[in-house]
Amino acid sequence: MNTKKILSFTLKLAITILVFWWIDKSFGFSNIAQTLSKADFSWFAVAIFVHIISIFLGAWQWRIILKNRGLKLSKFETIKLYYTGMFFNNFVLGTIAGDSFKVAVLHKEKHGKTGFAATFLDRFAGLAVLSIFAVIGGIIINATNFANQKDLWHTILILAFFSFILLLIFLIIFSKHLQILFSKIMLKLPFEQAKKIENIISSVYIDRQNKKDIKMITEIFSLSFVIQALRVSTHIFCAVALGIFAFSQLHYFFVIIPMTAILMMVPLPFGVIPAIAGAIFAAAGFSQENATIMEFLAAIAGIIGSLAGAVFFLIDKKDKK
């Protein structure tokens, strides 16, 4: 391990320790233990099960995109790669780690461009659906706040942010004019890799005149609604396990979880995102202690649910040695 990696690991470990120190100082581990002792862990098991189902459906979605882009992986190989990517997503450095792993493996097998296109479209479909959830949830919150004469600025900003993301995603994937403009700009750039980057990015475009592309995008968006609903449900079931879920607060989950999904694109150390998510839920009216515990339970459910990915990774590493 080189010096850069050692420093990076040390910094991330220090931040994780700092997060747990803040949690102990703010709530006290004895209080957290007492809260957990009263939890119904059968609902936590449901959260893990729901997350596992979402992984299998995610692998199915990824395979549909790979097939559309000309690569037919076996069902087992697809599940193995996707599961390993999900483990990295949940435990290591956020979504960028898992996505990079899948693309790197396919790149070694001379399918890097296809792997990038499939992973990019898979990620964009999920982000688009989460943005739709957030927009709908934001409208409900704004309507409620307006009726109760509460401040609307924060929720309007959230609504505008996710509306912009949704528009940007559809423009990137579907807008022929934007695609042509991007290609022209990239091909005029002076550095050597510009053409290669343009070639890779162009592989994610959807041809609206191509029936296979339209069928594929319809299938993956339909699947994404189910997948993302299941992943949001992982958090909901953790709330149920702690006895803090109320149906009247359901829309907050469909706004806050997409916000944390955006944060997961940044390679943050373990513990940071659950702590931030807990603070956001607290701002929405939840108890910060319970919300933070709920988000850590959801993170743990994700890790447990994707542990098979760690097994696949270790077996592959041993076989290569």
C-alpha positions as CSV (number, residue, x, y, z in Angstrom):
1,M,0.0,0.0,0.0
2,N,1.5,3.3,-1.1
3,T,1.7,6.5,1.0
4,K,-1.3,8.1,-0.8
5,K,-3.5,5.1,0.0
6,I,-2.4,5.0,3.6
7,L,-3.1,8.7,4.1
8,S,-6.5,8.3,2.4
9,F,-7.4,5.3,4.6
10,T,-6.2,7.1,7.7
11,L,-8.3,10.2,6.9
12,K,-11.4,8.2,6.3
13,L,-11.0,6.1,9.4
14,A,-10.4,9.4,11.4
15,I,-13.7,10.8,10.0
16,T,-15.6,7.7,10.8
17,I,-14.3,7.7,14.4
18,L,-15.2,11.4,14.6
19,V,-18.8,10.6,13.5
20,F,-19.2,7.9,16.1
21,W,-17.7,10.3,18.8
22,W,-20.2,12.9,17.8
23,I,-23.0,10.3,18.1
24,D,-21.9,9.2,21.5
25,K,-21.6,12.8,22.7
26,S,-25.0,13.8,21.2
27,F,-27.1,10.8,22.2
28,G,-24.9,8.4,24.3
29,F,-24.3,4.8,23.3
30,S,-26.2,3.6,26.4
31,N,-29.3,5.5,25.2
32,I,-28.9,4.1,21.7
33,A,-28.5,0.5,23.1
34,Q,-31.7,1.1,25.2
35,T,-33.6,2.2,22.0
36,L,-32.3,-0.8,20.1
37,S,-33.3,-3.2,22.9
38,K,-36.9,-2.1,22.3
39,A,-36.8,-2.5,18.5
40,D,-38.7,-5.2,16.7
41,F,-35.9,-6.9,14.7
42,S,-38.3,-8.9,12.7
43,W,-39.0,-5.7,10.7
44,F,-35.2,-5.2,10.4
45,A,-35.1,-8.7,8.8
46,V,-37.8,-7.5,6.4
47,A,-35.6,-4.5,5.6
48,I,-32.7,-6.8,4.7
49,F,-34.9,-9.1,2.6
50,V,-36.4,-6.1,0.7
51,H,-32.9,-4.8,0.0
52,I,-31.8,-8.3,-1.3
53,I,-34.8,-8.4,-3.6
54,S,-33.8,-4.9,-4.9
55,I,-30.3,-6.2,-5.7
56,F,-31.6,-9.1,-7.8
57,L,-33.9,-6.8,-9.7
58,G,-31.1,-4.3,-10.1
59,A,-28.9,-7.1,-11.6
60,W,-31.8,-8.0,-14.0
61,Q,-32.1,-4.3,-15.0
62,W,-28.3,-4.1,-15.6
63,R,-28.4,-7.3,-17.7
64,I,-31.2,-5.8,-19.9
65,I,-29.0,-2.8,-20.7
66,L,-25.9,-4.9,-21.3
67,K,-27.9,-7.1,-23.7
68,N,-29.2,-4.0,-25.5
69,R,-25.7,-2.7,-25.9
70,G,-24.5,-6.0,-27.4
71,L,-23.1,-7.9,-24.4
72,K,-24.8,-11.1,-23.2
73,L,-23.5,-12.0,-19.8
74,S,-24.7,-15.2,-18.1
75,K,-27.3,-14.7,-15.3
76,F,-24.7,-15.8,-12.7
77,E,-22.0,-13.6,-14.0
78,T,-24.3,-10.6,-14.0
79,I,-25.5,-11.3,-10.4
80,K,-22.0,-11.8,-9.2
81,L,-20.7,-8.5,-10.7
82,Y,-23.7,-6.5,-9.7
83,Y,-23.7,-8.0,-6.1
84,T,-20.0,-7.2,-5.7
85,G,-20.7,-3.6,-6.9
86,M,-23.5,-3.2,-4.4
87,F,-21.3,-4.4,-1.6
88,F,-18.7,-1.7,-2.5
89,N,-21.6,0.9,-2.8
90,N,-22.9,0.1,0.7
91,F,-19.6,-0.4,2.5
92,V,-16.6,1.1,0.8
93,L,-16.8,4.5,-0.9
94,G,-20.4,5.1,-2.2
95,T,-21.9,4.4,-5.6
96,I,-18.7,5.5,-7.5
97,A,-16.8,2.5,-6.0
98,G,-19.3,-0.1,-7.1
99,D,-19.8,1.4,-10.5
100,S,-16.1,1.7,-11.1
101,F,-15.6,-1.9,-10.1
102,K,-18.2,-3.2,-12.6
103,V,-16.8,-1.1,-15.4
104,A,-13.2,-2.1,-14.6
105,V,-14.0,-5.9,-14.7
106,L,-15.8,-5.5,-18.0
107,H,-12.9,-3.4,-19.3
108,K,-10.4,-6.2,-18.6
109,E,-12.7,-8.4,-20.7
110,K,-12.6,-5.9,-23.6
111,H,-16.1,-4.7,-22.8
112,G,-15.2,-1.4,-21.1
113,K,-17.4,0.8,-23.3
114,T,-20.4,-1.4,-23.0
115,G,-19.9,-1.7,-19.2
116,F,-19.7,2.1,-18.9
117,A,-22.9,2.6,-21.0
118,A,-24.8,0.0,-19.1
119,T,-23.7,1.2,-15.7
120,F,-24.3,4.9,-16.7
121,L,-27.8,4.2,-17.9
122,D,-28.6,2.0,-14.9
123,R,-27.4,4.8,-12.5
124,F,-29.3,7.4,-14.5
125,A,-32.6,5.4,-14.5
126,G,-32.3,5.1,-10.7
127,L,-31.6,8.7,-10.3
128,A,-34.4,9.8,-12.6
129,V,-36.9,7.6,-10.6
130,L,-35.6,9.0,-7.3
131,S,-36.0,12.5,-8.6
132,I,-39.6,11.7,-9.6
133,F,-40.2,10.4,-6.0
134,A,-38.6,13.6,-4.6
135,V,-40.6,15.9,-6.9
136,I,-43.9,14.2,-5.9
137,G,-42.9,14.2,-2.2
138,G,-41.8,17.8,-2.5
139,I,-45.2,18.8,-3.9
140,I,-47.0,17.1,-1.0
141,I,-44.7,18.9,1.5
142,N,-45.2,22.3,-0.2
143,A,-48.9,21.8,-0.2
144,T,-49.0,20.9,3.5
145,N,-46.7,23.7,4.4
146,F,-48.7,26.2,2.4
147,A,-51.9,25.0,4.1
148,N,-50.3,25.4,7.5
149,Q,-48.7,28.8,6.6
150,K,-45.2,27.4,7.0
151,D,-42.0,28.5,5.3
152,L,-41.8,27.1,1.7
153,W,-38.3,28.2,0.6
154,H,-36.4,25.1,1.6
155,T,-38.8,22.7,0.1
156,I,-39.2,24.8,-3.1
157,L,-35.4,24.7,-3.5
158,I,-35.4,20.9,-3.1
159,L,-38.3,20.6,-5.6
160,A,-36.4,22.8,-8.1
161,F,-33.2,20.9,-7.6
162,F,-34.7,17.5,-8.4
163,S,-36.8,18.9,-11.2
164,F,-33.5,20.2,-12.7
165,I,-31.8,16.8,-12.3
166,L,-34.8,15.1,-14.0
167,L,-34.7,17.5,-16.9
168,L,-30.9,17.1,-17.3
169,I,-31.1,13.3,-17.3
170,F,-33.7,13.2,-20.0
171,L,-31.9,15.8,-22.1
172,I,-28.6,13.9,-21.9
173,I,-30.1,10.6,-22.8
174,F,-32.8,11.7,-25.4
175,S,-31.9,15.1,-26.8
176,K,-30.3,14.6,-30.3
177,H,-29.4,18.3,-30.5
178,L,-27.6,18.2,-27.2
179,Q,-25.8,15.0,-28.1
180,I,-24.6,16.5,-31.5
181,L,-23.4,19.7,-29.7
182,F,-21.5,17.7,-27.1
183,S,-19.8,15.6,-29.8
184,K,-18.8,18.7,-31.8
185,I,-17.3,20.3,-28.6
186,M,-15.4,17.2,-27.6
187,L,-14.0,16.5,-31.1
188,K,-12.6,20.1,-31.2
189,L,-10.8,19.9,-27.9
190,P,-7.0,19.7,-28.3
191,F,-6.2,16.8,-25.9
192,E,-5.8,13.2,-27.2
193,Q,-8.4,11.5,-25.0
194,A,-11.3,13.8,-26.2
195,K,-12.3,11.6,-29.1
196,K,-12.2,8.5,-26.8
197,I,-14.3,10.2,-24.2
198,E,-16.8,11.4,-26.8
199,N,-17.0,7.8,-28.1
200,I,-17.7,6.4,-24.7
201,I,-20.3,9.0,-23.7
202,S,-22.1,8.6,-27.1
203,S,-22.6,4.9,-26.1
204,V,-25.2,5.9,-23.5
205,Y,-27.5,7.8,-26.0
206,I,-30.9,6.5,-26.7
207,D,-32.2,6.6,-30.3
208,R,-35.9,7.5,-30.1
209,Q,-36.3,6.0,-33.6
210,N,-34.9,2.7,-32.5
211,K,-37.6,0.3,-31.3
212,K,-35.1,-1.8,-29.3
213,D,-33.8,1.3,-27.5
214,I,-37.3,2.4,-26.6
215,K,-38.3,-1.0,-25.4
216,M,-35.1,-1.2,-23.3
217,I,-35.6,2.2,-21.7
218,T,-39.3,1.4,-21.0
219,E,-38.3,-1.9,-19.3
220,I,-35.5,-0.3,-17.2
221,F,-37.6,2.6,-16.0
222,S,-40.4,0.3,-15.1
223,L,-38.0,-1.9,-13.1
224,S,-36.3,1.2,-11.6
225,F,-39.6,2.3,-10.0
226,V,-39.8,-1.0,-8.2
227,I,-36.1,-1.2,-7.3
228,Q,-36.0,2.4,-5.9
229,A,-39.3,1.9,-4.1
230,L,-37.8,-1.2,-2.4
231,R,-34.7,0.7,-1.4
232,V,-36.7,3.5,0.1
233,S,-38.7,0.8,1.8
234,T,-35.5,-0.5,3.5
235,H,-35.4,2.8,5.4
236,I,-39.2,2.7,6.1
237,F,-39.0,-0.8,7.6
238,C,-36.1,0.3,9.8
239,A,-38.3,3.1,11.1
240,V,-41.1,0.5,11.7
241,A,-38.6,-1.7,13.6
242,L,-37.8,1.3,15.9
243,G,-41.5,2.2,16.3
244,I,-41.1,5.7,14.8
245,F,-42.9,5.3,11.5
246,A,-46.2,7.2,10.9
247,F,-48.0,6.9,7.5
248,S,-48.5,10.7,7.6
249,Q,-44.7,11.1,7.3
250,L,-44.3,8.7,4.4
251,H,-43.6,11.4,1.8
252,Y,-40.5,12.6,3.8
253,F,-38.8,9.3,3.0
254,F,-39.4,9.8,-0.7
255,V,-37.7,13.2,-0.5
256,I,-34.9,12.6,2.0
257,I,-33.6,9.2,0.6
258,P,-33.1,10.7,-2.9
259,M,-31.1,13.5,-1.2
260,T,-28.8,11.0,0.5
261,A,-28.6,9.0,-2.8
262,I,-27.0,12.1,-4.3
263,L,-24.6,12.3,-1.4
264,M,-23.6,8.6,-2.0
265,M,-22.1,9.6,-5.3
266,V,-19.4,11.4,-3.2
267,P,-16.7,8.9,-1.8
268,L,-17.5,9.6,1.9
269,P,-16.3,7.4,4.8
270,F,-18.7,5.0,6.5
271,G,-21.0,6.6,8.9
272,V,-21.1,10.1,7.4
273,I,-24.2,9.7,5.2
274,P,-26.4,8.0,7.9
275,A,-25.4,10.9,10.3
276,I,-26.3,13.5,7.7
277,A,-29.5,11.7,6.8
278,G,-30.5,11.6,10.5
279,A,-30.0,15.3,10.7
280,I,-32.2,15.9,7.6
281,F,-34.9,13.7,9.1
282,A,-34.6,15.7,12.3
283,A,-35.2,18.9,10.4
284,A,-38.3,17.3,9.0
285,G,-39.7,16.8,12.5
286,F,-38.3,13.3,13.5
287,S,-36.3,12.8,16.7
288,Q,-32.7,13.2,15.7
289,E,-31.5,10.3,17.9
290,N,-34.1,7.9,16.5
291,A,-33.6,9.1,12.9
292,T,-29.9,8.6,13.1
293,I,-30.3,5.1,14.5
294,M,-32.8,4.4,11.8
295,E,-30.3,5.5,9.1
296,F,-27.5,3.4,10.6
297,L,-29.8,0.4,10.7
298,A,-30.7,1.0,7.0
299,A,-26.9,1.2,6.2
300,I,-26.3,-2.0,8.1
301,A,-29.3,-3.7,6.3
302,G,-27.6,-2.7,3.0
303,I,-24.3,-4.2,4.0
304,I,-25.8,-7.4,5.3
305,G,-28.0,-7.7,2.2
306,S,-25.0,-7.3,-0.1
307,L,-22.5,-9.5,1.8
308,A,-22.7,-12.1,-0.9
309,G,-20.8,-9.5,-3.1
310,A,-17.9,-9.6,-0.6
311,V,-17.9,-13.4,-0.8
312,F,-17.8,-13.3,-4.7
313,F,-15.0,-10.8,-4.6
314,L,-12.9,-12.8,-2.2
315,I,-13.4,-16.0,-4.1
316,D,-12.5,-14.4,-7.4
317,K,-9.4,-12.8,-5.8
318,K,-8.3,-16.2,-4.4
319,D,-8.9,-17.9,-7.8
320,K,-6.7,-15.3,-9.6
321,K,-3.9,-15.9,-7.1
